[in-house]
Every structure is written in C-alpha cells, then in structure tokens.
Amino acid sequence: MNLDTFVFMSISGTIDSIKMILSQGRLNDAYALLRKYFDSTIINVYTNLYLNDHFSWDNLIVEQIEDWRSGKQTMPEYRIISKYIHESKKTEYITTLLRQDNRYRRIRERCNDHTHYNFYRHVVFNINEIHNPKRVQALNQFQEDLIAIFIQHLSYSFCLNDHYMMSSDYIDYLDAGMVPVEGSQYWVSPFVQKVFDDYIKKYRPEIASAIKERTAMELQ
C-alpha cells in the first residue's frame, strides 16, 4: 500500500493546525507544531528511502516499515533516521546542498526553545493580549522556517520519487482507451510545476537546478 497518501494528509492537517493557532496569536504553540511538522517530513523521507533500499521482488514486505505501519514497532529516534538519510548515496546530492549551512540545525533549536521554554522570552510569544515589539520579526522568522522545511521535504521527495511529479495525462489516455502520447509519462503536473517555481526555484535555485539535472521528468 502507498503509505504516503495518509502521511501527506496528516501533514496537511498539521499545517492547517499551524494556520489556526497563528491566527490566535499563539506563536509559541505554533513552533511546537512546526517541530512536529519537521519530524513528520523526516519520517516520510526515511520510510521512502528505507523502502527504496530494501524492497524487491524477493522482499515484498519490508519488515521494519510494516511493523511500524501495523503498530508492532515504533519508528527509530530522530537521530538514527536523520543519520540514515544523510549517509545515503541516493540522497547525497540533496543532502549536500541542504547542509551547506546550518539553517536546519537552527530551525530545530528554535523549535526546541519554544517547545521547552528554554528562555523566558519564548513565554510571551504565546500571549496575544500584550504588545510584543518583536512579534513581527518572529513571525517572519517562522515563515522562513516553515518554507525551509517544506523545501527540504519536497526536494527529498522529488529525489526519491520523481514520478510523484507526473501529470494525469498518461493515465487519462489509457482510461479513455487511447494510446498515450509518446513521452507523456514524463510530463509534470501543472500544480507541481507551480510549487517548484514558487518555492524551490525561488528560494533554493541551486537545489532546483540539481533536481532538474537528475530527473527524467520534464520540469521547466
């Protein structure tokens, strides 16, 4: 079964929750959910990479992932799955670009600071009844962090499962009893191209170029 369907729906729910909490001025709580969002995306990348490494016709059921899915075993801790991703040759070109600075370490530190009240200043970001002169600056930082996590998740997803970018045209031809246009299996869905342009290409052009160079999909 495709685990990603429900994982993506759950992640979408987390983003909706972040939006709702921010609308109430609870930035501190929003960062706690941002940490959950970060972890969820890394788990999703790990499960896809692990399946990619271990699934075969001789091993149709990948035990670790199936045990997690069925509730027999918990997911390994963040440090272990992060190390697995970062040491993989399959994701090396994405990892190298993502880790050329310390932005993702700093994001996790900010998430932890807000979640655990590591500093008193984080307490006031959950109070919407008082004027906080640093609120706008903090909201701008939160936006940057959210976009960075989104780009990381999308970049790894396109690296491991570039067919996720595929438009429906190829299947639409088959469903209509027609012969698909040659090469249409490599056409990219318009909404995927838009997200690619609006986020990866805009904020991390070097990652956009690397993905385009390595995928068979017709990204613009």
Long-range contacts (C-beta under 8 A, 24 or more apart in sequence): 3-47, 3-65, 3-69, 4-44, 4-48, 4-161, 7-40, 7-43, 7-44, 7-47, 8-44, 10-40, 11-37, 11-40, 11-41, 11-44, 14-40, 18-146, 22-139, 22-142, 24-128, 25-127, 25-128, 26-126, 26-128, 27-114, 27-125, 27-126, 27-135, 27-138, 27-139, 27-142, 28-114, 28-122, 28-123, 28-125, 28-126, 29-126, 30-142, 31-110, 31-111, 31-113, 31-114, 31-115, 31-125, 31-142, 32-111, 32-114, 32-115, 34-107, 34-111, 34-142, 34-145, 34-146, 34-149, 35-108, 35-111, 35-112, 35-115, 37-146, 37-149, 38-107, 38-108, 38-111, 38-149, 39-78, 41-149, 41-152, 41-153, 42-78, 42-81, 42-82, 42-85, 43-75, 43-81, 44-153, 44-157, 45-85, 45-91, 45-153, 45-156, 45-157, 45-160, 46-75, 46-81, 46-84, 46-85, 48-156, 48-157, 48-160, 48-161, 49-84, 49-85, 49-88, 49-90, 49-91, 49-156, 49-160, 50-84, 52-90, 52-160, 53-88, 53-90, 85-156, 90-159, 90-160, 91-156, 91-159, 91-160, 93-159, 93-210, 93-214, 94-155, 94-156, 94-159, 94-207, 94-210, 94-211, 97-155, 97-204, 97-206, 97-207, 97-210, 98-152, 98-155, 98-207, 103-148, 104-148, 104-152, 107-145, 107-148, 107-149, 110-141, 110-145, 111-145, 147-199, 147-203, 148-203, 150-199, 151-199, 151-200, 151-203, 151-204, 151-207, 154-195, 154-196, 154-199, 154-200, 155-200, 155-204, 155-207, 155-211, 158-211, 158-215, 159-211, 159-214, 162-215, 162-216, 162-217, 163-217, 164-192, 165-189, 165-192, 165-196, 165-215, 165-217, 165-219, 166-217, 167-192, 183-218, 186-216, 186-217, 186-218, 187-217, 187-218, 188-217, 188-218, 188-219, 188-220, 193-219, 193-220
